[in-house]
Amino acid sequence: MAADGRSLAERLLAGDKRALARAITLVEDDRPEGWELVREIYPHTGRAAVVGFTGPPGVGKSTLLGALTRAERARDRTVGVLSIDPSSPFTRGALLGDRIRLTEHFLDPGVFIRSMANRGALGGLSEAALQGALLMDAAGRDVVFVETVGVGQAEVDVIDHADTVVLALMPGSGDSIQALKAGVMEIPDVIVVNKADHPLTDTMVREIRGVLSLAPARAGAWKVPIVKTQAAFGIGIDELAAALEAHRTYITAEGTLLERRRRNLMNEVVALATARMRRRLEASIAADPTVQDLLDEVVARRLDPASAATEILARNAARVSADSPEPAG
């Protein structure tokens, strides 16, 4: 309880930046009071426009976010930026938490910036990061930008947690060409070709258009725009902001915003449940010497991995059943 008598949830819902920072820390540290806070504020979420940014490392996502934040503030909109970084193998914290390219916004009361670790999440977003975006929403941010870790083709789960997904690429990059070939090209609503002063920019735009043209045509479907930017100089940022606004207008008018959010929330529930079940399973394995013997059998090539997994799951299910209370007679 704060000195003014208000609870953390009340201060958060009033837009208090310190309360928001504290709330995200509680969730990131997996504290019970953090998850209780999420339960309390959840009915007040769903108002912010959530935009996810993904793409290969070095493409300039942080610079793009800094320029977009400046554009949104010029429109008097409040902004939350959630940057998901690789985890430190020692502290499990964010390795790139300085966010140098966003420092110009640190003192702006209308901007809240937070770096969070992905905690090894393959798809680029961690369990706590998803809740962090919810907390920013509850705190009254008009726009929440989520920047994923930038590890390559695996980080596609941002599609499950954003209203609009932006894929950032840059010309002359082998990673960008791989992205064109991979499933990551199926997820964006807007594509940005940053560092567009490169001589291969027009070639890349043609390649992207060629890939997009392979998708089945559907009457009235959203046509993914390709925006060329030089974020470091603010070039093309107004066009990008306009493309984001156009996509939101489209999905709102088509009624697909609610459909997308329903799909996203269902996927989030499954993802959270899966992550928690994995942690419990790993903890039970570590404490069970018979499972270690089973794994030794796999290493010795006397038992195949699939059979070992089946037996571990069966043992875990039996343990859970034994621990469950008997139904009242």
N, C-alpha and C positions, 0 to 999 in steps of 0.2 A: 504494500500500500504506500502510495506516494505521500509527501508532506501535505498536499492539498486534499488528501482523503480519497482520491480517485484510484481505482484499481489499475493494474497494468493494461487490462483489456479496454477500459474506458479511455485511458490516455492514448492507446494505440488507435482506437476508432476516431479519436479527436485529431489524429494526424501528428502526434508527438513523435519526432524523429528518434529521441532517446528511447522511448518505449518500443518503437519499431526495432531499433538495434538490439535492445535487450531481448525482445521476443524471438528474433531470428537466432540469437546466440543460444537461448534455451532449447530451441528445436534442434539446432545443429549439434548441441551437446547431448541430445537424446534425453533431456530432462523431463520427468513426468509432468511438471507444471507447464512446460512448453506445449506438450500435446493437449493438455487440458485447455490451454489458452486457444489453440487452434479450434478445438470443439466449440468454445464460447463465441469466437468471432466469425466462424464459418458462415452463418446465415447472413452476414453483412458483406460477403464477397460476391464476385460476378459482375462488378461494374467496370473494372478496368479493361482496357484493350491490351491483351497480352500478345507481344510480338516476339517470336523466337528467331535467333540468328544462329546459323550453323555454317560450316565451311572449313576448308583446310587451314592449318596454322600459317601465319604470316600474311594472310590475305588482307588484313587491316580491319578486322571486325570491331576492335576497340576504338579505332579512329572513326569508323562509320558511326558507332554508337555515340561517340562524343559529339560529332557533327549533327546527328539526328536529335540528340538531346537539346542542343542549342536551338534547332529549328522548332522543336515542340515548346520550349520555354518562350520563344518569340511569339507563339500563339497563346501564351499564358496557360499552358497545360502543365500539370505536375507530373513528374517522371520518377519511376523507380528503375534502377538498373541492377540486374542480378547477373554477375559474371561467374561462370562455373569454371574453376581452374583445376589442373591436375593436383592430386594429393601429394603432400610430403610423405615419403615412406617412413619418416620418424615421428612426426607430430600428427599426421593425417589432416593437417591444415592445408590451406591454399598456398601454392608455391608462387603464384604471380599476383599476390594480393595488393601490390602497390597501385596498379591501374594508372600508370603515369599519364596516359592520354586522356584520362577523365578528370584530372586534378583541377581543371578550370571550373568544374561544377561543384567541387566539394563544399564550398561555402554558400552555395545557393540553397535557400530553405525549401525551394520547390523541387529539389533533386535529392534523391536518396540512392546511394551507390553501395553495393555490398558484394564482396568476393566470397565465394564459398567453394569448398573442396568437393570434387566429384566422388571422393571416397571409393575410387576404383570402379564406379559404375560404368559399364561398357558403353552404354548409349549416351554418355556425356552428362546425364542429370542424376543427381543423388536423391534419396528419399527426402532429406532435409531441404534440398533446393526447391523441390516442388512446393513444400509448405512455405518457404521463404517468399515465393511469388504470391501465394495466397495472403500472407501477412501484409505485403506491400499493397495489394488490392484492398484489403480491409482498412488500411491506413489512409485510403482516399486518393491514391495515385491514379491519375487519369490514364497513364500509359505505363506498362511494365515491359521493359526490354530484358529478355533472357538470352544471354550469350553463352553458348555451350563451349566445351573444353577445346574443341578444335583438333581432335585426334584423327580425323579422317572419315572413312566410309561407315564406321560402326555407329557414329553418333546421330542416329536418325530418330531417337525417341523424343526429340523436341517437338515432333509433329503431334504427339499425344498430349501436349501441354500448352499449346499456343493457339490463339485464334488465327494468326497469320504467321506463316513460316517464310523466312528470308534465307536464301542460299547465296552466300558471298563467295565469289571466285575472282581470280586475277589471271590475266593473260601471261603466257610464257611459263606456266607452272605445270610440271608433270602431275602434281596432285590434282590440279584442276581438270586435267584431261581424264584422270582416273575417275573423278567425280562424275564427269559426263557419262562414263561407261557404267557406273555403279547404280545401285538402287536409290542412292541419295537424290538422283535427279527426279525421282517420282514424288518427292515430298514438298518442293517449294511452291509457294503462291506468288512469290516475287523473286527474281534473280538479279543480283547486283554483280556487275563486272567492275571491280575497283581497280585503282591504279591504271585508269583508262588512257593515260598518256603513252602507254606501251605500244610499240608499232604493231604488235600482234592482236591488238584489241578487236579490230573488225573481223579478223579471222576467227577469233574465239566466239564472237557473237553469232557468226554464221554457223559455227559448229553447234552451238547451243540451240539455235533455231532448228537445225537439222534433227537434233535429238528430240526436241519437243514435238516436232511434226510427226514423229512415229507414234505418238499417243492417239488412241481412237478419238475421232472427232465426235462431239456431242453438241447438239443445238443448244445455244444459250449458255454453254459452259464458260467458266472463267478462262480467259486467255492469259497465260503467265507472261507478264511484261519483263523485258530485260532492260535494266537501267544501268547506264555507264556513269561511273563516278570517279572523282579524285577527292576522296574524303579529306585528305590532309589540307586541301585548299578550299574545301567547301563546295566544290563543283559537282553538280548533279544531285545534291542533297535535297533540294526542294522537289525535284522530280521523283526522288525516292519516297519522300514523305507523301507526295500526292498519290503515288502508286499504292502505298500502305492504306491510305484513306479510301482510295477507290475500292480496294479489296474488301475492306470492312463494310463499306456501303453495299457492295455486291452481296456478301454473305448475309447481311442483315435483311436486305430486300428479298433475297431468295429463300429466306427462312433456314438457311444452312448453318447459321451461327449457333443456334440452339442444338441442331443435330451434331455439329462438330464438338460442342462442349459436352453433350451427353456421351459421345464416344470417348472423348478425352478423359472425362471423369470415371467412366467405367474402366478404361485402361489403367488409370491411376490407382484405382482401388485394387485391381489385380496385381499391379506392379508393387504396391506397398505390401500386400499380403505375401507375395512371392519373396520379397526381400526379407521380411520378418521370418518366414518359414525357413529360408536358407540359413539365417543366423542361428535359429534354434537348432536346426539340423547339425550345423557345424559345431555348435557348443556340445551337443549330445555325443557327436562322434569323438571329439577331443577327450571327453570324460569316460569313454567306453573302451577298455582295453581289448575287448573281443573284436571291436570294429577295426582296431589297429592291426590285430592278427589277420583279419580279413583282407586289409589293404596289403599286408605283407604277402599274402597269397597271390594278389594281382601282380605285385612287383616280381614275384618269382615265376610268373607266367603259368601258374597252376589254376588260376581262376580269371575269367575274362571280366573287363570293367562293367559291362552291362549286367552280368549276373551278380556282381558285387553290389551294384547300385540297387538292384531289385531286393537283395537280402537286407541291405541297410534300411531301405524304406519300410520293409516288412517289420524289421525289428523296432524301428521308430514308431510305427503305427501301433504295434503291440504295447510299447511302453506308454504311449499316450492313452490307450484304452485302459491300461492297468491303473494309470494315475487318475482317471476320471471317476468322480463319485458315483456310487450306485444310485439309480433313480429311486425316488421315494415309493415305497410299496403302498 
